[in-house]
Amino acid sequence: MSTPRDFRCHLRLRVRWSEIDQQRIVFNAHYLTYADCAMTEYWRALGLPYEATMHALGGDVYLKKASVEYHASALLDDIIDVGMRCVRIGASSMVFECGIFRTDVPLVSVELVYVFADPATQTKKDVPSALRAVIESFEAGSEMAELRVGSWQELGAAATPLRTAVFVQEQGVAPEVEMDALDRLAVHAVAFNRLGAAVATGRLLPAQDGEARIGRMAVSRTLRGQRWGRLLLEALVRAAQERGDASVLLHAQCHAEGFYQRAGFVAEGDVFDEAGMAHIAMRKMLR
């Protein structure tokens, strides 16, 4: 029987009232929902936005078989740990094991068999070698994103679609405000997933009076919470340190204040409006 330590991908959930049956335990079918949620988390952990990835690979993944073994019951308000891992990849199939635990107590084991197939005909196709390589690398403990730091000329083509999706389409920032002349003066960082797609980006502006400024921090909506933003921020702060800047300033959207606080930034002054959203100035001293 597996343990939580056997899984690299974890999803933690709290059991809700709506999931309890007349026996005051989680209704059996909900465990498959937990497993499905963990499968979504698995794609996120791979750094692969599901819809865009399947379109690029020319196929889709369909569930063929689900097997469930019950060991113990989850109760209302339990915090459960749902682990997901790929245990085998065949010619067209992928077998996943899901373990559902309360702390270290095994509650349910689930085996999921998926088939890679043509979405138009739903006939099976070989699992693409690129997808196979990503999954095998993840299960071997490899990093799922490659970070590149460079100029706008080098990274602008990759950063632009992501920034447009996050700032213009998602947050409603005007395109002429989002893209400005400062891009060509800035140092840029872009994180790429294992299929070469940009999943996160940010920029570092030239220092003024010894203080640099970080901005345009954007992470693909479906991949947030996977450390890509933290990797970018660390890279940009490191670039400022290497060129001798004394401090770094940024204007954080208020909902992200905690993220920057955990990276050592300190909020200053009052909340203000920028591009129609509430922001607060935050600074980190470098020396």
C-alpha positions as CSV (number, residue, x, y, z in Angstrom):
1,M,0.0,0.0,0.0
2,S,1.3,3.4,-0.9
3,T,2.1,6.3,1.5
4,P,2.0,10.1,1.0
5,R,5.8,10.1,0.5
6,D,5.4,7.9,-2.7
7,F,3.8,10.9,-4.5
8,R,5.4,14.0,-5.8
9,C,2.1,15.7,-6.7
10,H,-0.3,16.4,-3.8
11,L,-3.6,18.1,-3.5
12,R,-5.0,19.0,-0.1
13,L,-8.8,19.3,0.3
14,R,-11.2,19.8,3.2
15,V,-14.2,17.5,3.3
16,R,-17.4,19.5,2.8
17,W,-20.9,19.0,4.2
18,S,-22.3,18.2,0.7
19,E,-19.9,15.2,0.4
20,I,-21.3,13.4,3.5
21,D,-23.9,10.7,3.2
22,Q,-26.5,9.3,5.7
23,Q,-23.7,7.3,7.4
24,R,-21.9,10.6,8.2
25,I,-18.9,9.6,6.1
26,V,-17.9,10.7,2.6
27,F,-20.1,9.2,0.0
28,N,-18.1,6.7,-2.0
29,A,-18.5,8.3,-5.4
30,H,-16.9,11.6,-4.2
31,Y,-13.5,9.9,-3.9
32,L,-13.4,9.7,-7.7
33,T,-14.1,13.4,-7.8
34,Y,-11.1,13.9,-5.4
35,A,-9.0,11.8,-7.8
36,D,-10.1,13.8,-10.8
37,C,-9.2,17.1,-9.0
38,A,-5.8,15.6,-8.3
39,M,-5.4,14.7,-11.9
40,T,-5.9,18.4,-12.8
41,E,-3.3,19.3,-10.2
42,Y,-1.0,16.8,-11.8
43,W,-1.1,18.6,-15.2
44,R,-0.5,21.9,-13.3
45,A,2.5,20.4,-11.6
46,L,3.9,19.3,-15.0
47,G,3.7,23.0,-16.1
48,L,1.2,22.1,-18.9
49,P,-1.9,24.2,-19.4
50,Y,-4.2,21.3,-20.3
51,E,-6.3,22.7,-23.2
52,A,-3.4,24.4,-25.0
53,T,-1.1,21.4,-24.5
54,M,-3.6,18.9,-25.9
55,H,-4.1,21.2,-28.9
56,A,-0.4,21.4,-29.5
57,L,0.0,17.6,-29.2
58,G,-2.8,16.9,-31.6
59,G,-4.9,14.7,-29.3
60,D,-6.6,14.4,-25.9
61,V,-6.7,12.2,-22.9
62,Y,-9.7,10.0,-22.2
63,L,-10.5,8.0,-19.1
64,K,-10.9,4.3,-20.0
65,K,-11.0,2.6,-16.6
66,A,-11.2,3.6,-12.9
67,S,-10.7,1.1,-10.0
68,V,-11.4,2.1,-6.4
69,E,-10.4,0.3,-3.2
70,Y,-11.7,1.6,0.1
71,H,-9.6,1.3,3.3
72,A,-11.2,3.7,5.7
73,S,-13.7,6.6,5.7
74,A,-13.1,10.3,5.5
75,L,-15.3,12.5,7.8
76,L,-16.7,16.0,7.7
77,D,-13.9,18.7,8.0
78,D,-11.1,16.1,7.5
79,I,-8.1,17.6,5.7
80,I,-7.3,14.9,3.1
81,D,-4.1,14.6,1.1
82,V,-4.7,13.3,-2.4
83,G,-1.5,12.1,-4.1
84,M,-1.2,11.4,-7.8
85,R,1.6,9.7,-9.8
86,C,2.0,8.0,-13.2
87,V,3.1,4.4,-12.8
88,R,3.2,3.2,-16.4
89,I,3.0,4.6,-19.9
90,G,2.2,2.2,-22.7
91,A,1.9,2.7,-26.4
92,S,-1.4,4.7,-26.2
93,S,-2.3,4.3,-22.5
94,M,-1.2,6.0,-19.3
95,V,-1.8,4.4,-15.9
96,F,-2.0,6.6,-12.8
97,E,-2.2,5.8,-9.1
98,C,-4.0,8.0,-6.7
99,G,-3.7,7.7,-2.9
100,I,-6.1,9.5,-0.6
101,F,-4.9,9.9,3.0
102,R,-5.8,11.5,6.3
103,T,-2.3,12.5,7.5
104,D,-0.6,9.1,7.0
105,V,-3.7,7.0,7.2
106,P,-4.7,5.5,3.8
107,L,-8.4,6.0,3.1
108,V,-8.8,5.1,-0.6
109,S,-6.6,3.8,-3.5
110,V,-7.6,4.6,-7.0
111,E,-6.2,3.4,-10.3
112,L,-6.9,5.4,-13.4
113,V,-6.2,4.2,-16.9
114,Y,-6.2,6.9,-19.6
115,V,-5.9,6.6,-23.4
116,F,-4.4,9.3,-25.7
117,A,-6.8,9.6,-28.6
118,D,-7.9,11.7,-31.6
119,P,-10.6,14.1,-30.2
120,A,-12.5,14.1,-33.5
121,T,-12.8,10.3,-33.8
122,Q,-11.9,9.2,-30.2
123,T,-9.7,6.5,-31.7
124,K,-6.5,5.9,-29.8
125,K,-3.1,7.3,-30.8
126,D,0.4,6.7,-29.6
127,V,1.3,8.8,-26.5
128,P,3.5,11.6,-28.0
129,S,7.1,11.2,-27.1
130,A,7.3,14.8,-25.8
131,L,4.5,14.1,-23.3
132,R,6.0,10.9,-22.3
133,A,9.3,12.7,-21.7
134,V,7.7,15.4,-19.5
135,I,5.9,12.8,-17.3
136,E,9.0,10.6,-16.9
137,S,11.1,13.7,-16.0
138,F,8.5,14.8,-13.4
139,E,8.4,11.4,-11.8
140,A,12.2,11.3,-11.7
141,G,12.2,14.6,-9.7
142,S,13.3,17.0,-12.4
143,E,12.4,20.7,-12.5
144,M,9.5,21.4,-14.9
145,A,10.4,24.9,-16.0
146,E,13.5,26.4,-17.6
147,L,14.2,30.0,-16.6
148,R,15.8,32.3,-19.1
149,V,17.0,35.9,-18.5
150,G,17.7,38.2,-21.3
151,S,16.7,41.2,-23.4
152,W,13.4,42.0,-25.0
153,Q,14.9,41.1,-28.4
154,E,15.6,37.7,-27.0
155,L,12.5,37.0,-25.0
156,G,9.8,39.5,-26.2
157,A,8.2,37.1,-28.6
158,A,7.6,34.6,-25.8
159,A,6.6,37.1,-23.2
160,T,4.1,39.1,-25.3
161,P,1.3,36.5,-25.7
162,L,1.5,35.6,-22.0
163,R,1.4,39.2,-20.8
164,T,-1.5,39.9,-23.2
165,A,-3.5,36.9,-21.9
166,V,-2.9,37.9,-18.2
167,F,-3.0,41.7,-18.3
168,V,-5.1,42.6,-21.3
169,Q,-7.6,39.7,-21.6
170,E,-7.9,38.6,-18.0
171,Q,-7.4,41.9,-16.1
172,G,-8.7,44.4,-18.7
173,V,-5.6,46.5,-19.0
174,A,-5.5,48.6,-22.2
175,P,-3.0,47.1,-24.7
176,E,-1.3,50.5,-25.1
177,V,-0.7,50.7,-21.3
178,E,0.5,47.1,-21.1
179,M,3.2,47.3,-23.8
180,D,5.5,50.3,-23.5
181,A,8.8,51.6,-24.6
182,L,10.5,50.5,-21.4
183,D,10.4,46.8,-22.5
184,R,13.4,47.4,-24.7
185,L,15.4,48.9,-21.8
186,A,14.5,46.2,-19.3
187,V,16.0,42.8,-18.3
188,H,13.3,40.1,-18.8
189,A,12.8,36.7,-17.3
190,V,10.7,34.0,-18.8
191,A,9.9,30.5,-17.5
192,F,9.3,27.9,-20.2
193,N,7.7,24.5,-19.6
194,R,9.2,21.3,-21.0
195,L,7.3,21.8,-24.3
196,G,8.8,25.2,-24.8
197,A,5.7,27.3,-24.0
198,A,6.1,30.4,-21.8
199,V,4.3,30.0,-18.5
200,A,5.6,33.0,-16.5
201,T,7.3,36.3,-17.2
202,G,8.5,39.5,-15.5
203,R,10.9,42.4,-16.1
204,L,13.5,44.5,-14.3
205,L,13.8,48.1,-15.3
206,P,17.1,50.1,-15.2
207,A,18.0,51.5,-11.8
208,Q,17.4,55.1,-10.9
209,D,19.4,56.5,-8.0
210,G,20.5,53.0,-7.1
211,E,16.9,51.6,-7.1
212,A,15.6,49.1,-9.6
213,R,12.0,48.3,-10.3
214,I,10.4,45.0,-11.0
215,G,7.1,44.8,-12.9
216,R,4.9,43.0,-15.5
217,M,5.0,39.8,-13.3
218,A,2.6,37.4,-15.0
219,V,1.9,33.6,-14.6
220,S,-0.3,31.5,-16.8
221,R,-3.7,31.5,-15.1
222,T,-4.1,27.7,-15.0
223,L,-0.5,27.2,-13.6
224,R,-0.5,29.6,-10.6
225,G,0.7,28.2,-7.3
226,Q,3.5,26.1,-8.8
227,R,6.4,28.4,-7.8
228,W,7.0,29.8,-11.3
229,G,6.3,33.4,-10.0
230,R,8.8,32.9,-7.1
231,L,11.5,31.6,-9.5
232,L,11.0,34.7,-11.7
233,L,11.1,37.1,-8.8
234,E,14.3,35.5,-7.4
235,A,15.9,35.7,-10.8
236,L,15.1,39.4,-11.2
237,V,16.2,40.3,-7.7
238,R,19.4,38.4,-8.4
239,A,20.0,40.4,-11.6
240,A,19.5,43.6,-9.7
241,Q,22.0,42.5,-7.0
242,E,24.6,41.5,-9.7
243,R,24.6,44.9,-11.2
244,G,25.0,46.6,-7.8
245,D,21.5,48.0,-7.2
246,A,20.8,49.1,-3.6
247,S,17.1,48.2,-3.6
248,V,14.2,47.0,-5.6
249,L,10.8,48.6,-5.8
250,L,7.6,47.1,-7.2
251,H,3.9,48.0,-7.4
252,A,2.1,44.9,-6.2
253,Q,-1.5,44.2,-6.9
254,C,-3.0,44.1,-3.4
255,H,-4.2,40.5,-3.7
256,A,-0.5,39.5,-4.2
257,E,0.9,41.4,-1.3
258,G,1.5,38.2,0.7
259,F,3.4,36.6,-2.1
260,Y,5.9,39.5,-2.2
261,Q,6.1,39.7,1.6
262,R,7.3,36.1,1.7
263,A,10.0,37.1,-0.7
264,G,11.3,39.8,1.7
265,F,9.5,42.9,0.3
266,V,8.0,45.4,2.7
267,A,4.8,47.4,2.0
268,E,5.1,51.2,2.1
269,G,2.5,53.9,2.0
270,D,-1.2,53.7,1.1
271,V,-3.1,51.7,-1.5
272,F,-3.4,53.4,-4.9
273,D,-5.0,52.8,-8.2
274,E,-3.0,51.7,-11.2
275,A,-4.5,50.6,-14.5
276,G,-7.9,50.3,-12.6
277,M,-6.6,47.9,-9.9
278,A,-5.6,48.4,-6.3
279,H,-1.8,48.4,-5.8
280,I,0.6,49.0,-3.0
281,A,4.3,50.0,-3.2
282,M,6.7,47.4,-1.9
283,R,10.5,47.6,-1.4
284,K,13.3,45.2,-0.7
285,M,16.8,46.4,0.3
286,L,19.7,44.6,-1.4
287,R,22.6,46.1,0.6
